[in-house]
C-alpha cells in the first residue's frame, strides 16, 4: 500500500502533501530534516493507493490544485523557494523538537497508525546519563547533541559521496557526447 498524506494545521490550512509507503519512517525523516510545518501540525488525512504511480499522480494533482503551504515540488512557483520555506539558520530548541514529536505522534495515532517516537535512540540516553541522574530536559538535550555528533560525519560523507557520484555521471555524459561529436 502507498499513502498520499495531507497534513493540516489546527485552523484547517493544508500544510503539506506527500507520498510514502511507510508513514513512520517518512515522519521520522521530516523530524530529522526539521520540516517547518511540523510545529503547526494538528492532523493528517490518509488516502490509500494500490499502485505507486497512482499515488504520485494524486500527490502532484493535490499540490497543483490544493496549494499546500510548504510544498515546493510541483508547485506553480517552480523551484524558487518562498521565504517561509527557506531553511532557518538558528538551531531548533529541545522544547520545539519535543513539541514537533508530540504533534506527529498525535496526528499519526488519530489517523489510525501506531507511532513510537524515535527522536532519541536509547543508546544515546545511556551514553550521556548511564545512571539516570540528570533532569529529563537536560538528559534529552545532551542525548540529542550526542546523536547529532554521531550522525553528522556520516551525513557529511553521504553528501560528499552523492556530489562525487553526480560529478562522475556528468563527466561520463560529457565524455559520451564528446565521443559522438568527434
C-alpha positions, 0 to 999 in steps of 0.5 A, spaced: 500 500 500 502 507 498 499 513 502 498 520 499 498 524 506 495 531 507 497 534 513 493 540 516 494 545 521 489 546 527 485 552 523 484 547 517 490 550 512 493 544 508 500 544 510 503 539 506 502 533 501 506 527 500 507 520 498 510 514 502 509 507 503 511 507 510 508 513 514 513 512 520 519 512 517 517 518 512 515 522 519 521 520 522 525 523 516 521 530 516 523 530 524 530 529 522 530 534 516 526 539 521 520 540 516 517 547 518 510 545 518 511 540 523 510 545 529 503 547 526 501 540 525 494 538 528 492 532 523 493 528 517 488 525 512 490 518 509 488 516 502 490 509 500 493 507 493 494 500 490 499 502 485 505 507 486 504 511 480 497 512 482 499 515 488 504 520 485 499 522 480 494 524 486 500 527 490 502 532 484 494 533 482 493 535 490 499 540 490 497 543 483 490 544 485 490 544 493 496 549 494 499 546 500 503 551 504 510 548 504 510 544 498 515 546 493 515 540 488 510 541 483 508 547 485 506 553 480 512 557 483 517 552 480 523 551 484 524 558 487 523 557 494 518 562 498 521 565 504 517 561 509 520 555 506 527 557 506 531 553 511 532 557 518 539 558 520 538 558 528 538 551 531 531 548 533 530 548 541 529 541 545 522 544 547 520 545 539 523 538 537 519 535 543 513 539 541 514 537 533 514 529 536 508 530 540 504 533 534 506 527 529 505 522 534 498 525 535 496 526 528 499 519 526 495 515 532 488 519 530 489 517 523 489 510 525 497 508 525 501 506 531 507 511 532 513 510 537 517 516 537 524 515 535 527 522 536 532 519 541 535 512 540 536 509 547 543 508 546 544 515 546 540 516 553 545 511 556 551 514 553 550 521 556 546 519 563 548 511 564 545 512 571 539 516 570 541 522 574 540 528 570 533 532 569 529 529 563 530 536 559 537 536 560 538 528 559 534 529 552 538 535 550 545 532 551 542 525 548 540 529 542 547 533 541 550 526 542 546 523 536 547 529 532 555 528 533 554 521 531 550 522 525 553 528 522 560 525 519 556 520 516 551 525 513 557 529 511 560 523 507 553 521 504 553 528 501 560 528 499 559 521 496 552 523 492 556 530 489 562 525 487 557 520 484 553 526 480 560 529 478 562 522 475 555 521 471 556 528 468 563 527 466 561 520 463 555 524 459 560 529 457 565 524 455 559 520 451 557 526 447 564 528 446 565 521 443 559 522 438 561 529 436 568 527 434 
